[in-house]
Amino acid sequence: MLPATKTHRFSLADVLPSCLDSVRGRGNSLGLPMVAKAVVVLIDGLGVQALTARSGHARTLAPLVNRASTIGAGFPTTTAAALATLTTGAAPGEHGLVGYSVLDAANDRVVNQLSGWDDRLDPLSWQRVPTVFERATDDGIPSFVVATERYRSSGFTRAVLRGAEYRAAVSIADRMEAARDILNSTDRAIVYVYVPELDVAGHSHGCESPLWTQRLEEADEAVRMFAATLRRDEGLLVTADHGVLDVPAHAHILFDRIAGLTDGIRFVAGEPRCLQLHFEPDVSAATRGATVQSWREAEGERSWVLERHEAVEAGWFGAVDPVVLPRIGDLIVAARKNIAYYDSRPSNQSGRNMIGQHGSLSRAETAIPLLRFGAFAA
């Protein structure tokens, strides 16, 4: 059986659009009250499962987690797709960032959606939906992004954060201070604060590591101090783009070493917990069918194995624009167990050093918090 595509009442797509409507003085899907200023803090990789497992280290955030404050991350549970959904309110099939790495068919290559932008990939057209920040500007509402300097001029920033004024700050505490300064200097505003530190620690050391716990404590304290400054017309939401789980090295599946799994495959895209495989354009129907069957026989017990049309029909990517359709893999392999798939043929195998992972549809990956403070907690 396929997993449900809508796992919770609300999703990441509801967050920023609801904030904008709150500042506009309109009703919104989250039922947020009217405010003059709305702040969204996104803590990358902070899934509900990992947060509750470390609840003693998050005395501000963890007590607020319950069924009502848990929302869905969407699919795939990867930063590129999820942040685009956050900032546009659209599903990947509409905004076009359908994975961590995706097929750029026009240039016959796979492109990393976070760091692989170049002059052959235009952020303004590849990401196809106006952002919430652009819509806010149209209504005369200033919007701001507070993140680290390294992300300011990236192609990904231009794709998903366009329309917002970028402010850079080094530490989590510095970013929250910068957000406070923005609120102090504006009458109305949408402010988005990005916190990548937990995700970085999770990938390198795992979400069960002392380093991840330390980063959680830092984020929790920064939120606590900022929330204490909120005025009556200021609301704060704290959320995440996806969760995380630890995958040990012995659970790495080197799929190229399993007979029949790479026959007719031209490109490997996606990420280790959610492969998106693209066939050669001239592959025969027989080879294609045999490869699909080989994957289902070899991996069907521990992963969902779907052809593109099956995933689209199941609604995994939301409504899919015809222009976006070729970016989705011909064959999708989404891990059900705590495993990760790797191709051992490329010379660069640095990705296999990752411990914390995400991308698929387990609860650890899809269940994320939506915690309300200030005017939004009323």
C-alpha positions as CSV (number, residue, x, y, z in Angstrom):
1,M,0.0,0.0,0.0
2,L,1.2,3.5,-0.8
3,P,1.5,6.0,2.2
4,A,-0.9,8.8,2.5
5,T,0.2,11.9,0.7
6,K,-1.7,14.2,3.2
7,T,-0.4,13.1,6.6
8,H,-1.7,16.0,8.6
9,R,-4.5,18.6,8.5
10,F,-2.0,21.4,7.6
11,S,1.3,21.4,5.7
12,L,4.3,23.6,5.1
13,A,2.4,25.1,2.2
14,D,0.0,26.8,4.7
15,V,2.6,28.6,6.8
16,L,3.8,31.7,5.0
17,P,0.6,32.3,3.0
18,S,-1.3,32.3,6.2
19,C,1.1,34.8,7.7
20,L,0.7,37.1,4.8
21,D,-3.1,36.9,5.1
22,S,-2.8,37.6,8.8
23,V,-0.9,40.8,8.1
24,R,-3.3,41.7,5.3
25,G,-6.1,41.3,7.9
26,R,-7.7,38.4,6.1
27,G,-8.9,34.9,7.1
28,N,-6.3,32.2,6.5
29,S,-6.0,28.4,6.5
30,L,-4.2,28.3,9.9
31,G,-6.7,30.5,11.6
32,L,-4.1,33.1,12.6
33,P,-5.4,36.3,14.1
34,M,-4.7,39.6,12.5
35,V,-1.2,41.0,13.3
36,A,1.0,43.9,12.0
37,K,4.1,41.8,11.9
38,A,4.6,38.0,11.4
39,V,7.8,36.1,11.9
40,V,8.5,32.5,10.7
41,V,11.6,30.8,12.1
42,L,12.4,27.6,10.1
43,I,14.8,25.2,11.9
44,D,16.1,23.0,9.2
45,G,15.8,19.3,10.0
46,L,13.8,19.7,13.2
47,G,11.3,16.8,12.9
48,V,8.8,16.1,15.7
49,Q,10.3,12.7,16.4
50,A,13.8,14.0,16.9
51,L,12.5,17.0,18.9
52,T,10.4,14.9,21.3
53,A,13.3,12.4,21.7
54,R,15.4,15.4,23.0
55,S,12.6,17.2,24.8
56,G,14.7,17.8,27.9
57,H,17.0,20.0,25.8
58,A,14.2,22.0,24.3
59,R,12.2,23.4,27.2
60,T,10.7,26.2,25.1
61,L,9.8,24.2,22.0
62,A,9.1,20.6,23.1
63,P,6.3,21.3,25.6
64,L,4.3,22.8,22.7
65,V,4.4,19.7,20.5
66,N,1.2,17.8,20.3
67,R,-1.1,16.4,17.6
68,A,-2.6,19.9,16.8
69,S,0.9,21.5,16.5
70,T,2.2,18.8,14.1
71,I,2.0,19.4,10.4
72,G,3.2,17.7,7.2
73,A,6.4,18.5,5.4
74,G,5.2,17.3,2.0
75,F,7.2,15.1,-0.4
76,P,10.0,14.8,-1.0
77,T,11.3,15.6,2.4
78,T,14.3,17.5,1.2
79,T,15.3,21.1,1.8
80,A,15.2,22.4,-1.8
81,A,11.6,21.1,-2.4
82,A,10.4,22.0,1.1
83,L,11.7,25.6,1.3
84,A,10.2,26.3,-2.2
85,T,6.9,25.0,-0.9
86,L,7.2,27.2,2.2
87,T,7.9,30.4,0.3
88,T,5.4,29.9,-2.5
89,G,2.6,27.9,-0.8
90,A,2.7,25.5,-3.8
91,A,3.6,21.8,-4.1
92,P,6.8,20.7,-5.9
93,G,4.8,19.7,-9.0
94,E,3.9,23.3,-9.4
95,H,6.9,25.3,-8.3
96,G,9.3,22.9,-10.0
97,L,11.9,22.0,-7.4
98,V,11.0,18.3,-7.2
99,G,14.0,17.0,-5.4
100,Y,17.5,17.5,-4.0
101,S,19.0,16.8,-7.5
102,V,16.8,16.8,-10.6
103,L,17.0,16.3,-14.3
104,D,17.7,19.4,-16.4
105,A,16.5,17.8,-19.6
106,A,17.4,20.8,-21.8
107,N,21.0,20.4,-20.9
108,D,21.0,16.6,-20.5
109,R,22.3,16.7,-16.9
110,V,21.3,16.3,-13.3
111,V,21.5,19.6,-11.2
112,N,21.8,20.0,-7.5
113,Q,19.0,22.3,-6.5
114,L,20.8,23.8,-3.6
115,S,24.2,24.5,-5.0
116,G,24.3,23.6,-8.7
117,W,22.9,26.7,-10.2
118,D,24.8,28.2,-13.2
119,D,24.1,30.3,-16.2
120,R,22.3,27.5,-17.9
121,L,19.6,27.3,-15.2
122,D,17.6,30.5,-14.6
123,P,16.2,30.7,-11.0
124,L,13.5,33.1,-12.1
125,S,12.0,30.7,-14.6
126,W,13.0,27.3,-13.2
127,Q,11.0,28.1,-10.0
128,R,7.7,28.8,-11.6
129,V,5.5,30.3,-8.8
130,P,5.5,33.9,-7.4
131,T,6.8,33.8,-3.8
132,V,4.9,35.0,-0.8
133,F,7.4,37.8,-0.5
134,E,6.6,39.0,-4.1
135,R,2.9,38.9,-3.3
136,A,3.6,40.9,-0.1
137,T,5.4,43.5,-2.1
138,D,2.5,43.8,-4.4
139,D,0.4,44.7,-1.3
140,G,2.9,47.1,0.0
141,I,4.0,44.9,2.9
142,P,7.8,44.7,3.4
143,S,9.3,41.3,3.7
144,F,12.7,40.2,4.9
145,V,14.8,37.1,5.0
146,V,17.4,36.7,7.8
147,A,20.0,34.0,7.1
148,T,23.8,33.6,6.9
149,E,25.9,35.6,4.4
150,R,26.9,32.5,2.4
151,Y,23.4,32.1,1.0
152,R,22.8,35.7,0.0
153,S,23.6,35.4,-3.7
154,S,23.0,31.8,-4.5
155,G,20.8,30.6,-7.3
156,F,18.5,28.8,-4.8
157,T,18.0,32.1,-2.9
158,R,17.1,33.8,-6.1
159,A,14.7,31.0,-6.9
160,V,12.8,30.8,-3.6
161,L,13.4,34.0,-1.7
162,R,12.9,36.6,-4.4
163,G,11.0,39.6,-3.4
164,A,12.4,39.8,0.2
165,E,15.1,42.0,1.5
166,Y,18.1,39.9,2.6
167,R,19.7,40.5,6.0
168,A,22.7,38.4,7.0
169,A,23.7,37.4,10.6
170,V,26.2,34.8,11.8
171,S,24.8,32.9,14.8
172,I,21.3,31.8,15.6
173,A,21.1,34.4,18.3
174,D,22.4,37.1,15.9
175,R,19.7,36.2,13.4
176,M,17.0,36.5,16.1
177,E,18.4,39.9,17.1
178,A,18.3,41.0,13.5
179,A,14.7,39.9,13.3
180,R,13.9,42.0,16.4
181,D,15.6,45.0,14.8
182,I,13.4,44.6,11.7
183,L,10.3,44.5,13.8
184,N,11.4,47.6,15.7
185,S,11.9,49.5,12.5
186,T,8.7,48.7,10.5
187,D,5.0,49.1,11.0
188,R,4.1,46.0,9.0
189,A,6.3,43.1,7.9
190,I,6.8,39.5,7.0
191,V,10.1,38.1,8.4
192,Y,11.6,34.7,7.6
193,V,14.5,33.5,9.7
194,Y,16.5,30.4,8.5
195,V,18.4,28.2,11.0
196,P,20.5,25.5,9.2
197,E,22.7,24.5,12.1
198,L,20.7,21.4,13.2
199,D,20.5,20.0,9.7
200,V,24.3,20.5,9.3
201,A,25.0,18.7,12.6
202,G,22.5,16.0,11.8
203,H,24.2,15.2,8.4
204,S,27.7,15.1,9.9
205,H,27.1,13.6,13.3
206,G,23.5,12.3,13.4
207,C,20.4,13.5,15.3
208,E,21.3,11.4,18.3
209,S,24.7,13.1,18.7
210,P,25.8,15.5,21.4
211,L,26.5,18.1,18.6
212,W,22.9,18.0,17.4
213,T,21.6,18.3,20.9
214,Q,23.8,21.3,21.5
215,R,22.5,23.0,18.4
216,L,18.9,22.2,19.5
217,E,19.7,23.9,22.9
218,E,21.0,27.0,21.1
219,A,17.9,27.2,18.8
220,D,15.6,26.7,21.7
221,E,17.2,29.4,23.8
222,A,17.2,31.9,20.9
223,V,13.5,31.3,20.3
224,R,12.8,31.7,24.0
225,M,14.6,35.0,24.3
226,F,13.0,36.3,21.0
227,A,9.5,35.3,22.0
228,A,9.8,37.2,25.2
229,T,10.2,40.4,23.2
230,L,7.0,40.0,21.1
231,R,4.5,42.8,21.3
232,R,0.7,42.4,21.1
233,D,0.6,42.9,17.3
234,E,3.6,40.5,16.6
235,G,3.2,36.8,15.9
236,L,5.8,34.0,15.6
237,L,5.6,30.6,14.1
238,V,8.5,28.0,14.5
239,T,8.5,25.2,12.0
240,A,10.9,23.0,10.0
241,D,11.3,21.8,6.4
242,H,11.6,18.1,7.2
243,G,12.6,15.7,9.9
244,V,15.7,13.5,10.2
245,L,16.7,9.9,11.0
246,D,20.1,8.3,11.5
247,V,21.2,5.7,8.9
248,P,24.2,3.7,9.8
249,A,26.9,2.8,7.3
250,H,25.9,-0.9,7.3
251,A,22.4,0.1,6.1
252,H,23.8,1.7,2.9
253,I,22.5,-0.2,-0.2
254,L,25.0,-0.1,-3.2
255,F,22.3,-0.5,-5.8
256,D,24.6,-0.6,-8.8
257,R,26.0,-3.9,-7.5
258,I,22.6,-5.6,-7.6
259,A,21.8,-7.3,-10.9
260,G,19.3,-5.5,-13.1
261,L,18.8,-2.3,-11.1
262,T,20.8,0.0,-13.5
263,D,19.9,-1.5,-16.8
264,G,18.8,1.3,-19.2
265,I,19.3,4.0,-16.5
266,R,20.9,7.2,-17.8
267,F,20.7,9.5,-14.7
268,V,20.5,9.0,-10.9
269,A,18.8,11.9,-9.3
270,G,17.0,12.6,-6.0
271,E,18.9,11.7,-2.9
272,P,19.8,8.5,-1.0
273,R,16.4,8.0,0.7
274,C,14.5,8.9,-2.4
275,L,16.1,8.0,-5.7
276,Q,14.7,9.4,-8.9
277,L,16.0,7.3,-11.8
278,H,15.8,8.5,-15.4
279,F,15.9,6.0,-18.2
280,E,17.8,6.5,-21.5
281,P,15.5,8.2,-24.0
282,D,15.7,5.3,-26.4
283,V,15.4,2.5,-23.8
284,S,13.2,-0.4,-25.0
285,A,10.0,-1.1,-23.3
286,A,11.3,-4.6,-22.5
287,T,14.4,-3.2,-20.7
288,R,12.4,-0.6,-18.9
289,G,9.8,-3.1,-17.7
290,A,12.5,-5.5,-16.6
291,T,14.4,-2.9,-14.6
292,V,11.2,-1.7,-12.8
293,Q,10.4,-5.3,-12.0
294,S,14.0,-5.9,-10.8
295,W,13.7,-3.0,-8.4
296,R,10.3,-4.2,-7.1
297,E,11.6,-7.7,-6.5
298,A,14.9,-6.6,-4.9
299,E,13.7,-3.7,-2.8
300,G,9.9,-3.8,-2.6
301,E,10.0,-5.1,1.0
302,R,11.9,-2.1,2.3
303,S,11.0,0.7,-0.2
304,W,8.1,2.0,-2.2
305,V,9.0,1.6,-5.9
306,L,6.8,3.6,-8.3
307,E,6.9,4.7,-11.9
308,R,6.5,8.4,-12.5
309,H,2.9,8.1,-13.6
310,E,2.0,6.2,-10.4
311,A,3.6,8.8,-8.2
312,V,1.8,11.6,-10.0
313,E,-1.5,9.8,-9.9
314,A,-1.0,9.2,-6.2
315,G,-0.5,12.9,-5.6
316,W,3.0,12.6,-4.2
317,F,4.1,15.9,-5.9
318,G,0.8,17.6,-5.8
319,A,-0.7,18.9,-9.1
320,V,2.1,18.6,-11.7
321,D,2.6,21.2,-14.4
322,P,3.5,19.6,-17.8
323,V,6.7,21.6,-17.8
324,V,7.7,20.1,-14.5
325,L,6.8,16.5,-15.3
326,P,10.1,15.5,-17.0
327,R,12.1,16.7,-14.0
328,I,10.5,13.9,-11.9
329,G,12.2,10.5,-12.2
330,D,10.9,7.8,-14.5
331,L,11.3,5.5,-11.5
332,I,11.1,6.6,-7.8
333,V,12.5,4.5,-5.0
334,A,11.4,5.9,-1.6
335,A,12.9,4.1,1.4
336,R,10.5,2.7,4.0
337,K,13.2,1.2,6.3
338,N,16.2,3.0,7.9
339,I,18.3,2.6,4.7
340,A,19.9,4.7,2.1
341,Y,20.8,4.0,-1.5
342,Y,24.1,4.8,-3.1
343,D,25.7,4.4,-6.5
344,S,29.3,3.2,-5.9
345,R,30.4,4.0,-9.5
346,P,31.1,7.7,-9.2
347,S,34.6,8.6,-7.9
348,N,33.2,11.1,-5.3
349,Q,31.7,9.0,-2.5
350,S,31.7,11.8,0.1
351,G,27.9,11.6,0.4
352,R,28.3,8.2,2.1
353,N,29.7,10.0,5.2
354,M,26.2,11.4,6.0
355,I,24.6,10.0,9.1
356,G,21.4,12.0,9.5
357,Q,19.2,11.6,6.4
358,H,15.8,12.5,5.0
359,G,13.9,12.5,1.7
360,S,11.3,9.8,2.0
361,L,8.0,9.3,3.7
362,S,8.6,7.9,7.2
363,R,7.0,9.8,10.1
364,A,10.5,10.8,11.3
365,E,10.9,12.7,8.0
366,T,7.3,14.0,7.3
367,A,6.1,15.1,10.8
368,I,7.2,18.6,11.6
369,P,6.3,21.1,14.3
370,L,4.3,24.3,13.9
371,L,4.6,26.1,17.2
372,R,2.9,29.4,17.9
373,F,4.1,32.4,20.0
374,G,3.2,35.9,20.7
375,A,-0.1,37.1,19.1
376,F,-0.3,33.7,17.2
377,A,-0.5,31.9,20.5
378,A,-3.6,33.7,21.6
